[in-house]
Amino acid sequence: MAIKSEAPDAPEILNLENFLPYRLYRLADAVSREFSRIYKDSHGLTRPEWRTLSGLGQHGTMTASAIGEQSAMHKTKVSRAVAELERRRWLVRTPDEKDRRVEHLSLTKAGLAAYREMVPLAKAFERELIKRMKLRQQAVLFDAIDNMEDEKILRPTSTT
């Protein structure tokens, strides 16, 4: 929310603490940090490693690019996470038969076991987080998130 200053020729000031994108970022970061304690304590994973593991656990085989797109991670973070999960023997790389520049990533039995151990922890965290809100607040929040994720809300439409 922009604030007008007292003087007529003074520039507008942005109250960062009330600026919606900043508030959403801070909230998402706080929730992510709180959740990270769970997978760090249980399996010693970083955020990128968790996101990579969970993407592969959910979708099966993926490329690093697909993981980056799904998790909104930069390719260097994905690359480091893949290398660490491979070092742990939780992930294997299979070169694409048609394009050797592309690798298909999938979890090993050990990686899948770790993922399956963490799924109930993640779901319990989510349930506890949601229980902090009243039912009406939950409905409003999920409706607002659905609306914000709609491409028409997040990306301006072309006027040409």
C-alpha positions as CSV (number, residue, x, y, z in Angstrom):
1,M,0.0,0.0,0.0
2,A,1.5,3.3,-1.0
3,I,1.4,6.2,1.4
4,K,1.2,9.9,0.4
5,S,3.6,12.1,2.2
6,E,2.6,15.4,3.7
7,A,4.3,17.7,1.2
8,P,2.5,17.9,-2.2
9,D,5.7,17.6,-4.2
10,A,7.2,14.8,-2.0
11,P,7.5,11.3,-3.6
12,E,5.2,8.6,-2.7
13,I,6.5,6.2,0.0
14,L,6.0,2.4,0.0
15,N,5.2,1.0,3.4
16,L,7.0,-2.3,2.8
17,E,5.4,-4.0,5.9
18,N,1.9,-3.5,4.3
19,F,3.0,-4.3,0.7
20,L,1.2,-7.5,-0.3
21,P,4.0,-9.2,-2.3
22,Y,6.4,-8.6,0.6
23,R,3.9,-9.9,3.2
24,L,3.3,-13.0,1.1
25,Y,7.0,-13.6,0.7
26,R,7.6,-13.2,4.5
27,L,4.7,-15.5,5.3
28,A,5.8,-18.2,2.8
29,D,9.4,-18.0,4.0
30,A,8.4,-18.3,7.7
31,V,6.3,-21.4,7.0
32,S,9.0,-22.9,4.9
33,R,11.6,-22.3,7.6
34,E,9.3,-23.9,10.2
35,F,8.7,-26.9,8.0
36,S,12.4,-27.2,7.1
37,R,13.1,-28.1,10.7
38,I,11.2,-31.3,10.2
39,Y,13.0,-32.7,7.2
40,K,16.3,-31.3,8.4
41,D,15.9,-33.0,11.8
42,S,14.6,-36.3,10.5
43,H,16.8,-36.7,7.4
44,G,19.4,-33.9,7.3
45,L,18.0,-32.3,4.1
46,T,18.2,-28.8,2.9
47,R,15.2,-27.0,1.3
48,P,16.3,-27.7,-2.3
49,E,17.1,-31.3,-1.4
50,W,13.6,-31.7,0.1
51,R,11.9,-30.1,-2.8
52,T,13.8,-32.3,-5.3
53,L,13.1,-35.4,-3.3
54,S,9.4,-34.6,-2.9
55,G,9.0,-33.7,-6.6
56,L,10.5,-37.1,-7.6
57,G,8.5,-38.9,-4.9
58,Q,5.3,-37.3,-6.3
59,H,6.0,-37.5,-10.0
60,G,8.4,-40.4,-10.4
61,T,10.9,-39.7,-13.1
62,M,11.6,-36.0,-13.9
63,T,14.4,-33.9,-15.5
64,A,16.3,-31.3,-13.6
65,S,14.5,-28.6,-15.6
66,A,11.1,-30.0,-14.7
67,I,12.1,-30.1,-11.0
68,G,13.2,-26.4,-11.3
69,E,9.9,-25.4,-12.9
70,Q,7.8,-27.4,-10.4
71,S,9.6,-26.1,-7.4
72,A,10.5,-22.6,-8.6
73,M,14.2,-23.3,-7.9
74,H,17.2,-21.9,-9.9
75,K,19.0,-24.6,-11.9
76,T,22.2,-24.3,-9.7
77,K,20.1,-25.2,-6.6
78,V,18.5,-28.1,-8.4
79,S,21.9,-29.3,-9.6
80,R,23.4,-29.2,-6.1
81,A,20.4,-31.0,-4.6
82,V,20.6,-33.7,-7.3
83,A,24.3,-34.2,-6.7
84,E,23.7,-34.5,-2.9
85,L,20.8,-36.9,-3.3
86,E,22.9,-38.9,-5.7
87,R,25.8,-39.0,-3.2
88,R,23.4,-40.4,-0.6
89,R,22.3,-43.0,-3.2
90,W,18.7,-41.7,-3.0
91,L,18.6,-40.7,-6.7
92,V,19.8,-42.1,-10.0
93,R,20.4,-40.3,-13.3
94,T,19.6,-42.0,-16.6
95,P,20.7,-40.3,-19.8
96,D,18.0,-39.6,-22.4
97,E,18.4,-42.0,-25.4
98,K,17.6,-39.2,-27.9
99,D,19.4,-36.2,-26.3
100,R,22.4,-37.0,-24.1
101,R,22.3,-33.5,-22.6
102,V,19.1,-34.5,-20.8
103,E,19.1,-36.8,-17.8
104,H,16.0,-38.4,-16.3
105,L,16.1,-38.5,-12.5
106,S,14.4,-41.0,-10.3
107,L,14.5,-42.1,-6.7
108,T,16.3,-45.3,-5.7
109,K,14.6,-47.7,-3.2
110,A,16.4,-45.9,-0.4
111,G,15.3,-42.5,-1.7
112,L,11.7,-43.7,-2.0
113,A,11.8,-45.1,1.5
114,A,13.1,-41.7,2.8
115,Y,10.3,-39.9,0.9
116,R,7.7,-42.2,2.3
117,E,8.9,-41.6,5.8
118,M,8.6,-37.9,5.3
119,V,5.2,-37.8,3.7
120,P,3.3,-38.4,7.0
121,L,5.5,-35.8,8.7
122,A,4.7,-33.2,6.0
123,K,0.9,-34.0,6.2
124,A,1.0,-33.7,10.0
125,F,2.7,-30.3,9.7
126,E,0.1,-29.1,7.2
127,R,-2.7,-30.3,9.4
128,E,-1.3,-28.4,12.4
129,L,-0.7,-25.3,10.4
130,I,-4.3,-25.4,9.1
131,K,-5.7,-26.1,12.6
132,R,-4.3,-22.7,13.8
133,M,-7.1,-21.0,11.8
134,K,-10.8,-21.0,12.2
135,L,-12.8,-22.9,9.5
136,R,-14.0,-19.7,7.9
137,Q,-10.4,-18.4,7.8
138,Q,-9.3,-21.7,6.1
139,A,-11.9,-21.3,3.4
140,V,-11.1,-17.7,2.8
141,L,-7.3,-18.5,2.6
142,F,-7.7,-21.3,0.2
143,D,-10.0,-19.3,-2.0
144,A,-7.6,-16.4,-2.0
145,I,-4.7,-18.6,-2.9
146,D,-6.7,-20.3,-5.7
147,N,-7.5,-16.8,-7.1
148,M,-3.9,-15.6,-6.8
149,E,-2.5,-18.7,-8.6
150,D,-4.9,-18.1,-11.5
151,E,-2.7,-16.9,-14.4
152,K,-5.2,-14.1,-15.2
153,I,-4.5,-12.6,-11.7
154,L,-0.7,-13.0,-11.7
155,R,0.1,-12.2,-15.3
156,P,-1.2,-9.0,-17.0
157,T,-3.2,-9.7,-20.2
158,S,-1.9,-8.3,-23.4
159,T,-3.7,-5.2,-24.7
160,T,-2.6,-5.7,-28.3
